[in-house]
Amino acid sequence: MSRKGHTAEFKRTVLDAYENQGYSLSEIQRKYGVHHTTLVYWRKMVDKYGVEGLKGTSHNKTYTKEMKLAAISDYLSGNYSQRDVIEKHGISSTSVLRKWMKDYNGHREIKGQSEGM
């Protein structure tokens, strides 16, 4: 069962606690349950898109087969982390990339948006 993502307001509160209120990364993790890599990702989204970068999307993004394969290839090259790959390709989350990797490693066909996924 997946959990609902954090609201933009919650993300702003956590970023403020770290950047302006002097909380350490370990204090942020204890108080808010947010891992430091998530905090870094949120900061990158604000730097790239402004506070709008903290808002989730109201619909599922679609990806072409070619884009999925390019992302998989980048990750398998060992030159990129999962976070790097999702930022480079505009993928919504690392869980999406992990699902594609699972399909790829399980020798299941990678389909694009016009092919049913």
VMD Tcl script that draws the C-alpha trace (Angstrom):
set ca {
  {0.00 0.00 0.00}
  {1.48 3.34 -1.00}
  {1.17 6.45 1.10}
  {-0.01 9.81 -0.07}
  {2.74 12.29 -0.83}
  {3.48 15.32 1.30}
  {1.68 18.60 0.68}
  {3.58 21.59 -0.67}
  {2.91 23.38 2.64}
  {4.49 20.51 4.62}
  {7.53 20.58 2.33}
  {7.91 24.34 2.82}
  {7.63 23.89 6.59}
  {10.35 21.23 6.64}
  {12.65 23.24 4.36}
  {12.14 26.29 6.56}
  {12.93 24.30 9.70}
  {16.21 23.17 8.17}
  {17.27 26.35 6.38}
  {16.00 29.09 8.70}
  {15.34 27.57 12.11}
  {18.62 25.74 12.57}
  {17.37 22.15 12.72}
  {20.00 19.54 11.85}
  {19.32 16.82 9.28}
  {18.94 14.23 12.04}
  {16.47 16.48 13.88}
  {14.47 16.93 10.67}
  {14.33 13.18 10.20}
  {13.18 12.57 13.78}
  {10.66 15.42 13.93}
  {9.16 15.19 10.43}
  {10.09 11.69 9.25}
  {11.82 13.08 6.16}
  {15.09 11.54 4.97}
  {17.90 13.95 4.15}
  {17.96 12.90 0.48}
  {14.30 13.87 0.21}
  {15.08 17.25 1.73}
  {17.89 17.79 -0.79}
  {15.55 16.80 -3.63}
  {12.89 19.27 -2.46}
  {15.53 22.02 -2.34}
  {16.58 21.20 -5.92}
  {12.95 21.40 -7.05}
  {12.60 24.85 -5.44}
  {15.86 26.01 -7.03}
  {14.73 24.77 -10.44}
  {11.01 25.62 -10.43}
  {10.44 27.94 -7.47}
  {7.86 27.01 -4.83}
  {5.72 25.53 -7.62}
  {8.30 22.73 -7.71}
  {6.99 21.50 -4.37}
  {3.48 20.89 -5.67}
  {2.54 17.42 -6.82}
  {0.74 16.74 -10.05}
  {-2.94 15.94 -10.21}
  {-2.54 13.42 -13.01}
  {-0.21 10.63 -14.00}
  {2.63 11.56 -16.31}
  {3.12 9.54 -19.45}
  {6.45 8.47 -20.93}
  {7.50 7.10 -24.30}
  {9.21 3.75 -24.64}
  {12.34 5.51 -25.90}
  {12.45 7.80 -22.86}
  {12.02 4.86 -20.47}
  {14.83 2.95 -22.17}
  {17.09 6.03 -22.11}
  {16.48 6.45 -18.37}
  {17.14 2.75 -17.73}
  {20.34 2.95 -19.79}
  {21.55 6.00 -17.88}
  {20.98 4.28 -14.55}
  {22.63 1.04 -15.66}
  {25.69 2.97 -16.87}
  {26.58 3.54 -13.23}
  {27.20 7.23 -13.91}
  {23.93 8.41 -12.38}
  {22.02 7.84 -9.15}
  {18.27 7.22 -9.29}
  {17.68 10.84 -8.27}
  {20.03 12.05 -11.03}
  {18.14 10.00 -13.62}
  {14.69 11.21 -12.60}
  {15.88 14.83 -12.63}
  {17.60 14.43 -16.01}
  {14.57 12.82 -17.66}
  {11.76 14.59 -15.80}
  {10.44 11.39 -14.21}
  {7.99 11.93 -11.37}
  {9.69 9.74 -8.74}
  {12.35 7.12 -8.09}
  {9.61 4.52 -7.58}
  {8.59 4.96 -11.23}
  {12.18 4.35 -12.35}
  {12.47 1.32 -10.03}
  {9.31 -0.19 -11.57}
  {10.78 0.21 -15.06}
  {14.02 -1.38 -13.84}
  {12.09 -4.31 -12.37}
  {10.26 -4.82 -15.67}
  {13.51 -4.52 -17.63}
  {15.41 -6.92 -15.37}
  {12.47 -9.34 -15.46}
  {12.67 -9.35 -19.27}
  {9.19 -7.85 -19.56}
  {8.48 -5.58 -22.48}
  {8.90 -1.88 -21.81}
  {5.88 -0.11 -23.25}
  {5.35 3.54 -24.07}
  {2.29 5.70 -23.45}
  {0.54 4.76 -26.70}
  {1.07 1.04 -26.06}
  {-0.98 0.74 -22.90}
  {1.46 2.31 -20.41}
}
mol new
graphics top color blue
foreach p $ca { graphics top sphere $p radius 0.5 }
foreach p [lrange $ca 0 end-1] q [lrange $ca 1 end] { graphics top cylinder $p $q radius 0.2 }
display resetview
